Amino acid sequence: VTVEHAYQPEFPAQKADIAYGLTADRTGERCFTSPTPGAANDESQTCGFVAEVEFSVERGFFDAPLTVELTTATLGATILYTTDAATPGEGVGTVYTQPIAIDTTTVLRAVAVLPPLVAGKVVTHSYIFLDDVIRQSAANLPPGYPDKWGDGVDADYDMDPEVVNDPAYSGEIKDGLKSIPTLSIVSDIDNLFGQKNGLYMHTKGRGIKWERPVSAELIHSDSSRGFQVDCGLRIQGGAGRSARVKKHAMRLLFKTIYGPGRLEHRLFPESPVTSFNTISLTSRYNFSWHNASDRALYIRDTWAKDTQFDMGQISGHSLYVHLYLNGIYWGQYRITERPDSSFLASYLGGEESDWDVIKSSKVIDGDRVAWKTLVDLADAGVGSDAGYQSVLEYLDVENFIDYMILNIYAENSDWDWHNWYGVRRREPGAGFKFISWDAEVILENANANATSKNFRNAPTSVYHDLRKENAEFRVVFGDRVHRHFFNDGALTPENAAARFQRRADEIFSALIGESARWGDKSRTVPYTRDNEWMVEKQWLMLSYFPRRT
């Protein structure tokens, strides 16, 4: 076999919808903007690329007016820009002729064009003025934002002046808005709020049909490196999708149809993984101010994930952020990892195709063959050593026991009829591991008994088969209890409380912005940090953690 042609030393850098091939005489390499499958490459196409626009001022926080210059390395190219979140391009945007003066919160988007060359990438920079943010209201938004969202609920864009101007918070709120990282998501208004296409108008829409292209920027108030990436955005969640909730959970998906196929960034400082195919933006549905709870803490699920780590098991990392949509402050969110096959391959090895992922009894990746086998073996009887050993071929027993201990200790009342992940590498002898997920409804009652849950085709059904029938399992369970409840273990009162306190310190100032944004969503007098949040926190620290172990 003779090699006709080879790209050396490597294949050229790729751009979306651009092909590479050979000239008719097969002596030259070039790019093509239109496909010609089954026919000769069309050499009449002019294929070249316009350089991206460069901004003279980086994205970030500002308290004084600034001027931004836009440039491109492509001679003769025209720069088009927008300040209303619209994607600039042919027929959209203002032609850049002079530096742009900015004195208010602005999302500046720009692209360089020079037909017939392929236009450069649209570049987005968010410039945030916190003096504007704290006085945000529907009255001072640019045109295009509706006063009704999905199902006709009243839109909510306002920061409550009762919190902003309160002497207890007025001197701290702006620092609080910089105390954790900022995530700025920008997209055409129609993608977010359009009557026909807007995610906020169709919050129950699922799948690729309800995924929209966005720019996402991670911004730090210090010198830490952030990122800007073009990706997809979806609404996510269950009951939290209801239009009345208003503050919805979301998910970013990194795909080559938008930009890079993965986010390459050290997102979680304590994690070795720096490549992600998706990340979740959780808003907290249960125990949240926007859902009328005076027990809101915004830490419960994070504490469960952190605890699973401290018990020596795999879990998802968490990063609190302030979220902006098109420059509009949207409240405190949390970025966390989704335990899919990509996550598992990153942390535990193998290829994505090697993993089975079961979420609440539904197959997310792989298949359910091994999961069904585990459940059937447990139901068939595990009193004998042979029966127990057959189960261990499909179950990581120490991980499983730690997972059960965590959920019993935290008295998880919204589990495990749903809200669980079981994962297994598809190879002989590999056991299912379980990863805490969406543990919002926990840490409620220091005297609650959470040992009797038993749902078919769920972790608890396997647990009760083993607990009732196998003495060896009970011994191992006791060993794990001793490990975690004594001798500086993860669930001693001191360590359980300290783990919670670390997260409470992390979001202490950030909560003021959340209170101003959503504390008045369900009542006239807003929920606040120093009242409801502090009361609930103190109850945990003084009552739950000291007694629960």
C-alpha positions as CSV (number, residue, x, y, z in Angstrom):
1,V,0.0,0.0,0.0
2,T,1.4,3.4,-1.0
3,V,0.7,6.4,1.1
4,E,-0.7,9.0,-1.2
5,H,-0.2,11.9,1.1
6,A,0.5,12.6,4.8
7,Y,0.2,15.8,6.9
8,Q,3.5,16.5,8.5
9,P,4.4,17.0,11.3
10,E,0.7,17.0,12.3
11,F,-2.8,17.8,11.0
12,P,-3.5,21.5,10.8
13,A,-5.4,23.3,13.5
14,Q,-9.2,22.8,13.1
15,K,-12.0,25.3,12.8
16,A,-15.7,24.5,12.9
17,D,-17.2,23.5,9.5
18,I,-13.8,23.9,7.6
19,A,-12.3,20.9,5.8
20,Y,-8.7,20.3,4.8
21,G,-7.7,18.5,1.6
22,L,-5.5,18.4,-1.5
23,T,-5.4,20.4,-4.7
24,A,-6.5,18.7,-7.9
25,D,-2.9,17.8,-8.8
26,R,-2.5,16.4,-5.2
27,T,0.6,18.5,-4.6
28,G,-0.8,21.2,-2.3
29,E,-2.7,21.3,0.9
30,R,-5.5,23.8,1.6
31,C,-8.8,24.4,3.3
32,F,-12.3,24.3,1.9
33,T,-15.4,26.0,3.1
34,S,-17.9,23.8,1.3
35,P,-17.9,20.0,1.3
36,T,-17.8,18.0,-2.0
37,P,-18.3,14.4,-1.0
38,G,-17.8,12.0,-4.0
39,A,-16.5,14.8,-6.2
40,A,-13.3,16.7,-6.8
41,N,-12.4,19.4,-4.2
42,D,-13.7,22.8,-5.4
43,E,-10.5,24.9,-5.8
44,S,-12.6,28.0,-6.7
45,Q,-13.2,28.5,-3.0
46,T,-11.1,31.1,-1.4
47,C,-10.3,29.8,2.1
48,G,-8.5,31.8,4.7
49,F,-9.1,33.0,8.2
50,V,-9.4,36.4,9.8
51,A,-7.5,36.9,13.0
52,E,-9.5,37.2,16.3
53,V,-10.2,40.7,17.7
54,E,-7.9,41.7,20.5
55,F,-9.1,43.9,23.4
56,S,-6.9,46.5,25.0
57,V,-8.6,46.0,28.4
58,E,-9.1,42.6,30.0
59,R,-12.5,41.5,31.4
60,G,-13.0,42.1,35.1
61,F,-14.3,44.6,37.8
62,F,-14.2,48.3,37.4
63,D,-15.1,51.3,39.5
64,A,-14.1,54.1,37.0
65,P,-14.8,54.7,33.3
66,L,-12.5,53.0,30.8
67,T,-11.8,53.0,27.1
68,V,-11.4,49.8,25.1
69,E,-9.5,49.6,21.8
70,L,-10.2,46.8,19.4
71,T,-7.6,45.5,16.9
72,T,-7.1,42.6,14.6
73,A,-3.9,41.3,12.9
74,T,-5.7,40.9,9.6
75,L,-5.0,43.9,7.4
76,G,-8.1,45.4,5.9
77,A,-10.5,43.5,8.1
78,T,-13.6,45.3,9.6
79,I,-14.4,44.9,13.2
80,L,-18.0,44.7,14.2
81,Y,-19.1,44.9,17.9
82,T,-22.2,44.8,20.1
83,T,-22.9,45.8,23.7
84,D,-26.4,44.3,23.9
85,A,-25.2,40.6,24.1
86,A,-26.1,40.0,20.4
87,T,-23.6,37.9,18.4
88,P,-21.9,40.4,16.0
89,G,-21.5,39.3,12.4
90,E,-23.0,40.0,8.9
91,G,-25.7,42.7,9.4
92,V,-25.3,42.7,13.2
93,G,-23.2,45.1,15.2
94,T,-21.6,48.5,14.9
95,V,-18.5,49.1,12.8
96,Y,-15.6,49.9,15.0
97,T,-14.0,53.2,14.2
98,Q,-12.7,54.5,17.5
99,P,-12.1,53.4,21.0
100,I,-15.2,52.4,23.0
101,A,-16.0,54.3,26.2
102,I,-17.5,52.1,28.9
103,D,-18.8,53.5,32.2
104,T,-21.4,50.9,33.2
105,T,-21.7,47.1,33.3
106,T,-21.2,46.0,29.7
107,V,-20.8,42.8,27.8
108,L,-18.6,43.8,24.8
109,R,-18.6,41.3,21.9
110,A,-16.6,41.7,18.7
111,V,-15.6,39.9,15.5
112,A,-13.3,40.8,12.6
113,V,-14.6,40.1,9.0
114,L,-13.0,40.3,5.6
115,P,-15.1,38.5,2.9
116,P,-14.6,36.0,1.4
117,L,-12.2,34.9,4.2
118,V,-13.7,33.0,7.1
119,A,-14.6,35.5,9.9
120,G,-12.7,35.4,13.1
121,K,-14.0,34.0,16.4
122,V,-16.5,36.2,18.2
123,V,-14.7,37.3,21.3
124,T,-16.6,38.4,24.5
125,H,-15.4,40.5,27.4
126,S,-17.5,41.3,30.4
127,Y,-16.8,44.6,32.2
128,I,-18.6,44.7,35.6
129,F,-19.3,47.8,37.6
130,L,-20.5,46.8,41.1
131,D,-22.0,50.2,41.8
132,D,-24.4,49.3,39.0
133,V,-24.9,45.7,40.0
134,I,-26.1,46.5,43.5
135,R,-28.7,48.9,42.1
136,Q,-29.8,46.6,39.4
137,S,-33.5,46.7,38.5
138,A,-35.8,46.0,35.5
139,A,-36.1,49.8,35.0
140,N,-32.4,50.2,34.2
141,L,-32.0,47.1,31.9
142,P,-31.4,47.6,28.2
143,P,-34.4,46.9,25.9
144,G,-35.4,43.3,25.1
145,Y,-35.8,41.7,28.5
146,P,-39.5,40.6,29.1
147,D,-41.5,41.4,32.1
148,K,-43.0,37.8,32.1
149,W,-41.1,34.5,32.0
150,G,-42.3,31.0,31.3
151,D,-45.9,30.2,32.2
152,G,-46.5,33.9,32.6
153,V,-44.7,34.3,35.9
154,D,-43.5,37.8,36.7
155,A,-39.9,38.3,35.8
156,D,-37.4,39.2,38.5
157,Y,-34.2,41.2,37.8
158,D,-34.0,43.5,40.8
159,M,-31.6,43.8,43.7
160,D,-33.6,44.6,46.9
161,P,-32.6,48.0,48.2
162,E,-33.7,46.9,51.7
163,V,-30.6,44.6,51.7
164,V,-28.3,46.8,49.6
165,N,-28.9,49.8,51.8
166,D,-29.0,48.1,55.2
167,P,-26.1,49.4,57.3
168,A,-25.3,45.7,58.3
169,Y,-24.5,45.0,54.6
170,S,-24.0,48.2,52.6
171,G,-20.3,48.4,53.5
172,E,-19.7,44.7,52.7
173,I,-21.9,43.8,49.7
174,K,-19.4,44.9,47.0
175,D,-16.6,43.0,48.6
176,G,-18.9,40.1,48.9
177,L,-19.5,40.2,45.1
178,K,-15.8,39.7,44.6
179,S,-15.2,37.3,47.5
180,I,-15.8,34.2,45.2
181,P,-15.2,33.9,41.5
182,T,-17.6,35.3,38.9
183,L,-19.1,33.4,36.0
184,S,-20.4,35.6,33.2
185,I,-22.7,33.8,30.6
186,V,-23.5,35.8,27.5
187,S,-25.9,35.0,24.7
188,D,-28.3,36.6,22.3
189,I,-31.4,37.7,24.3
190,D,-33.6,35.5,22.2
191,N,-31.6,32.4,23.3
192,L,-32.3,33.2,27.0
193,F,-35.6,35.1,27.0
194,G,-37.2,34.9,23.6
195,Q,-40.8,33.9,23.5
196,K,-40.2,31.0,21.1
197,N,-36.5,30.0,21.7
198,G,-35.6,31.4,25.2
199,L,-34.5,28.9,27.9
200,Y,-36.1,31.0,30.6
201,M,-39.4,30.8,28.6
202,H,-39.3,27.0,28.3
203,T,-37.6,25.8,31.5
204,K,-38.9,22.3,31.2
205,G,-37.3,21.8,27.8
206,R,-34.7,19.0,27.7
207,G,-32.1,17.7,25.4
208,I,-30.2,19.1,22.5
209,K,-33.3,20.9,21.2
210,W,-33.1,23.1,24.3
211,E,-29.4,23.8,24.3
212,R,-28.3,27.3,23.3
213,P,-24.9,28.7,22.3
214,V,-23.2,31.0,24.9
215,S,-20.0,32.6,25.9
216,A,-18.8,31.7,29.4
217,E,-16.1,33.7,31.3
218,L,-14.7,32.8,34.6
219,I,-13.4,36.0,36.3
220,H,-11.4,36.4,39.5
221,S,-11.1,39.6,41.4
222,D,-7.4,39.0,42.0
223,S,-4.7,38.0,39.5
224,S,-5.8,34.4,39.2
225,R,-6.2,33.2,35.6
226,G,-9.8,32.6,34.4
227,F,-11.1,31.7,31.0
228,Q,-13.4,32.5,28.2
229,V,-15.0,29.7,26.2
230,D,-17.8,29.3,23.8
231,C,-20.1,26.4,24.7
232,G,-23.7,25.2,25.1
233,L,-26.1,26.0,27.9
234,R,-29.1,24.0,29.2
235,I,-31.6,24.3,32.1
236,Q,-31.2,21.3,34.3
237,G,-32.9,19.7,37.3
238,G,-36.2,18.2,38.3
239,A,-38.7,20.1,40.4
240,G,-36.5,23.2,40.1
241,R,-37.5,23.5,36.5
242,S,-40.9,24.9,37.5
243,A,-41.2,28.4,36.1
244,R,-42.3,29.7,39.5
245,V,-38.8,28.9,40.9
246,K,-37.2,31.6,38.7
247,K,-33.6,30.9,39.8
248,H,-32.9,27.7,37.7
249,A,-30.0,25.3,37.8
250,M,-28.1,25.1,34.5
251,R,-25.4,23.1,32.7
252,L,-22.5,24.1,30.4
253,L,-21.6,21.6,27.7
254,F,-18.3,21.9,25.8
255,K,-18.7,20.8,22.2
256,T,-16.9,21.5,18.9
257,I,-20.0,23.0,17.4
258,Y,-19.5,25.9,19.7
259,G,-15.8,26.1,20.5
260,P,-13.4,23.6,22.0
261,G,-14.6,20.1,22.7
262,R,-13.5,20.3,26.3
263,L,-12.9,23.0,28.9
264,E,-9.2,23.0,29.6
265,H,-8.8,24.8,33.0
266,R,-7.8,24.0,36.6
267,L,-11.3,24.7,37.8
268,F,-11.0,23.1,41.2
269,P,-7.7,23.9,43.0
270,E,-7.8,20.6,45.0
271,S,-8.4,18.4,41.9
272,P,-5.8,17.1,39.5
273,V,-8.3,17.0,36.6
274,T,-8.1,20.0,34.3
275,S,-10.3,18.9,31.4
276,F,-14.1,18.8,31.4
277,N,-16.8,17.9,28.9
278,T,-19.6,19.4,31.1
279,I,-20.1,21.2,34.4
280,S,-23.3,21.8,36.4
281,L,-24.4,25.2,37.8
282,T,-26.5,24.3,40.8
283,S,-28.9,27.0,42.2
284,R,-30.3,25.0,45.2
285,Y,-34.0,24.2,45.0
286,N,-34.7,22.8,48.4
287,F,-33.7,24.9,51.4
288,S,-33.2,28.1,49.4
289,W,-34.4,31.6,49.8
290,H,-35.9,31.7,46.3
291,N,-38.0,28.7,47.3
292,A,-39.2,30.2,50.6
293,S,-37.1,28.4,53.1
294,D,-35.9,30.0,56.3
295,R,-33.5,27.1,56.7
296,A,-31.5,27.9,53.6
297,L,-27.7,27.3,54.0
298,Y,-26.5,26.7,50.4
299,I,-23.9,24.2,51.8
300,R,-25.8,21.0,52.5
301,D,-25.0,19.2,49.2
302,T,-21.5,20.6,49.1
303,W,-20.9,19.3,52.7
304,A,-22.1,15.8,51.6
305,K,-19.6,15.8,48.6
306,D,-16.8,17.1,50.8
307,T,-17.6,14.4,53.4
308,Q,-17.5,11.7,50.9
309,F,-14.0,12.9,50.0
310,D,-12.9,12.9,53.6
311,M,-14.2,9.4,54.0
312,G,-11.6,8.4,51.4
313,Q,-14.0,8.0,48.5
314,I,-14.5,9.6,45.1
315,S,-17.0,12.5,44.8
316,G,-17.6,15.7,42.8
317,H,-15.7,18.9,43.5
318,S,-17.4,22.2,44.1
319,L,-16.7,25.9,43.4
320,Y,-19.0,28.7,44.5
321,V,-19.4,31.5,42.0
322,H,-21.5,34.6,41.4
323,L,-23.4,34.2,38.1
324,Y,-24.3,36.9,35.6
325,L,-26.5,36.4,32.5
326,N,-25.8,39.1,29.9
327,G,-24.3,41.3,32.6
328,I,-27.4,40.9,34.9
329,Y,-26.5,39.6,38.3
330,W,-28.3,36.2,38.8
331,G,-27.1,35.2,42.3
332,Q,-24.8,32.8,44.0
333,Y,-24.4,29.4,42.2
334,R,-22.1,26.5,42.6
335,I,-20.1,24.8,39.9
336,T,-19.8,21.1,40.4
337,E,-18.8,18.0,38.5
338,R,-21.3,15.6,36.9
339,P,-20.2,12.0,37.6
340,D,-20.6,10.7,34.0
341,S,-18.3,8.5,32.0
342,S,-16.0,11.4,31.2
343,F,-15.6,12.2,34.9
344,L,-14.9,8.6,35.7
345,A,-12.3,8.1,33.0
346,S,-10.6,11.3,34.2
347,Y,-10.3,10.3,37.8
348,L,-10.3,6.5,37.7
349,G,-8.8,5.7,34.3
350,G,-9.9,3.8,31.2
351,E,-11.9,5.1,28.3
352,E,-15.3,6.7,28.6
353,S,-16.8,3.7,26.8
354,D,-15.5,1.5,29.7
355,W,-17.9,2.8,32.2
356,D,-21.5,2.0,33.2
357,V,-23.3,5.0,34.9
358,I,-26.6,4.5,36.5
359,K,-28.5,7.5,37.8
360,S,-31.6,6.9,39.8
361,S,-32.0,3.5,38.1
362,K,-31.7,5.0,34.6
363,V,-28.7,4.3,32.3
364,I,-26.7,7.5,31.6
365,D,-23.7,5.7,30.1
366,G,-23.0,2.1,29.2
367,D,-25.7,-0.4,30.0
368,R,-27.6,-1.9,33.0
369,V,-26.4,-5.5,32.6
370,A,-24.0,-5.4,35.6
371,W,-26.4,-3.3,37.7
372,K,-29.3,-5.8,37.2
373,T,-26.9,-8.6,38.0
374,L,-25.9,-7.0,41.3
375,V,-29.5,-6.4,42.3
376,D,-30.6,-10.0,41.3
377,L,-27.6,-11.5,43.2
378,A,-28.4,-9.6,46.3
379,D,-32.1,-10.6,46.1
380,A,-31.2,-14.2,45.5
381,G,-29.7,-14.6,49.0
382,V,-26.4,-13.5,50.5
383,G,-26.4,-15.4,53.7
384,S,-23.8,-17.9,52.6
385,D,-20.2,-17.0,51.9
386,A,-20.7,-18.0,48.2
387,G,-23.6,-15.7,47.9
388,Y,-21.7,-12.9,49.5
389,Q,-18.7,-13.4,47.3
390,S,-20.8,-13.3,44.2
391,V,-22.1,-9.9,45.2
392,L,-18.6,-8.6,45.9
393,E,-17.8,-9.3,42.2
394,Y,-20.1,-6.4,41.4
395,L,-19.9,-4.2,44.5
396,D,-17.1,-2.1,46.0
397,V,-18.2,-2.9,49.5
398,E,-16.2,-0.3,51.4
399,N,-17.3,2.5,49.1
400,F,-20.9,1.2,49.4
401,I,-20.8,1.1,53.2
402,D,-19.3,4.6,53.4
403,Y,-22.0,5.9,51.0
404,M,-24.7,4.4,53.2
405,I,-23.1,5.7,56.4
406,L,-23.0,9.2,54.9
407,N,-26.7,9.2,53.9
408,I,-27.8,7.7,57.2
409,Y,-25.8,10.2,59.2
410,A,-27.1,13.1,57.1
411,E,-30.6,11.6,57.2
412,N,-31.1,12.2,53.5
413,S,-34.9,12.4,53.1
414,D,-34.9,13.0,49.3
415,W,-33.1,9.7,48.5
416,D,-32.8,7.0,47.2
417,W,-36.0,6.7,45.2
418,H,-33.9,9.2,43.1
419,N,-30.8,11.4,43.6
420,W,-28.1,8.7,43.4
421,Y,-25.3,7.6,41.0
422,G,-23.9,4.1,40.8
423,V,-20.8,3.7,38.6
424,R,-18.7,0.7,37.5
425,R,-15.8,0.1,35.2
426,R,-16.9,-2.7,32.8
427,E,-14.4,-5.4,33.6
428,P,-14.4,-8.6,35.6
429,G,-14.3,-8.2,39.4
430,A,-14.9,-4.4,39.3
431,G,-17.5,-3.3,41.8
432,F,-20.1,-0.6,41.7
433,K,-19.1,2.6,43.5
434,F,-21.7,5.2,44.6
435,I,-21.3,9.0,44.4
436,S,-23.3,11.5,46.4
437,W,-25.6,13.6,44.3
438,D,-28.1,16.3,45.0
439,A,-28.1,15.8,48.7
440,E,-30.0,19.0,49.5
441,V,-32.5,17.6,52.0
442,I,-30.1,16.6,54.7
443,L,-29.0,17.8,58.2
444,E,-32.5,18.6,59.3
445,N,-33.1,16.6,62.5
446,A,-30.4,15.4,64.9
447,N,-32.7,12.6,66.2
448,A,-34.0,11.3,62.8
449,N,-33.7,7.6,62.0
450,A,-32.8,7.2,58.3
451,T,-32.0,3.4,58.4
452,S,-35.3,2.0,57.2
453,K,-35.3,3.3,53.6
454,N,-35.7,0.4,51.1
455,F,-36.4,1.2,47.5
456,R,-36.5,-1.4,44.8
457,N,-33.7,-1.4,42.3
458,A,-31.8,1.2,44.4
459,P,-28.8,1.1,46.7
460,T,-31.0,0.7,49.8
461,S,-32.5,-2.5,48.5
462,V,-29.0,-4.0,48.1
463,Y,-28.0,-2.7,51.6
464,H,-30.9,-4.3,53.3
465,D,-30.3,-7.7,51.7
466,L,-26.8,-7.6,52.9
467,R,-27.5,-6.1,56.3
468,K,-30.2,-8.7,57.1
469,E,-28.5,-11.8,55.8
470,N,-24.8,-11.5,56.0
471,A,-22.7,-11.4,59.2
472,E,-19.5,-10.6,57.5
473,F,-21.1,-7.5,55.9
474,R,-22.2,-6.3,59.3
475,V,-18.7,-6.7,60.6
476,V,-17.2,-4.6,57.8
477,F,-20.0,-2.1,58.3
478,G,-19.0,-1.8,62.0
479,D,-15.4,-1.4,61.0
480,R,-16.2,1.5,58.7
481,V,-18.4,3.1,61.5
482,H,-15.5,2.9,63.9
483,R,-13.2,4.4,61.3
484,H,-15.3,7.5,60.6
485,F,-16.9,8.1,64.1
486,F,-13.9,7.7,66.3
487,N,-10.2,8.7,66.4
488,D,-10.4,11.9,64.4
489,G,-12.6,10.3,61.7
490,A,-14.6,12.1,59.1
491,L,-17.8,12.0,61.1
492,T,-16.6,12.9,64.5
493,P,-18.5,15.9,65.8
494,E,-15.4,18.1,65.5
495,N,-14.6,17.2,61.9
496,A,-18.2,17.2,60.6
497,A,-18.6,20.7,62.0
498,A,-15.2,22.0,60.8
499,R,-16.0,20.8,57.3
500,F,-19.2,22.8,57.3
501,Q,-17.5,25.8,58.8
502,R,-14.9,26.0,56.0
503,R,-17.7,26.3,53.4
504,A,-19.6,28.7,55.6
505,D,-16.5,31.0,55.7
506,E,-16.1,30.7,52.0
507,I,-19.6,32.1,51.2
508,F,-20.2,34.3,54.2
509,S,-19.8,37.6,52.4
510,A,-21.1,36.3,49.1
511,L,-24.5,35.5,50.6
512,I,-25.3,39.2,50.8
513,G,-25.6,39.4,47.1
514,E,-27.8,36.3,47.0
515,S,-30.0,37.8,49.7
516,A,-30.4,41.1,47.8
517,R,-31.1,39.2,44.5
518,W,-33.5,36.4,45.7
519,G,-34.2,36.9,49.4
520,D,-37.4,38.8,48.7
521,K,-38.6,36.4,45.9
522,S,-41.2,34.7,48.2
523,R,-41.9,37.3,50.9
524,T,-41.9,41.1,51.4
525,V,-39.2,41.2,54.1
526,P,-36.1,39.5,52.5
527,Y,-34.3,36.6,54.0
528,T,-30.8,37.6,55.1
529,R,-27.5,36.2,56.2
530,D,-27.4,37.6,59.7
531,N,-30.9,36.5,60.5
532,E,-32.2,33.2,59.0
533,W,-28.9,31.9,57.7
534,M,-27.0,32.5,60.9
535,V,-29.8,31.0,63.0
536,E,-29.8,27.8,61.0
537,K,-26.0,27.6,60.9
538,Q,-25.7,28.0,64.7
539,W,-28.3,25.3,65.2
540,L,-26.2,22.9,63.2
541,M,-23.0,23.8,64.9
542,L,-24.5,23.7,68.4
543,S,-27.1,21.0,68.1
544,Y,-26.8,18.7,65.1
545,F,-23.1,18.0,64.8
546,P,-22.4,17.6,68.5
547,R,-25.3,15.1,68.9
548,R,-25.6,13.3,65.5
549,T,-22.5,11.1,65.7
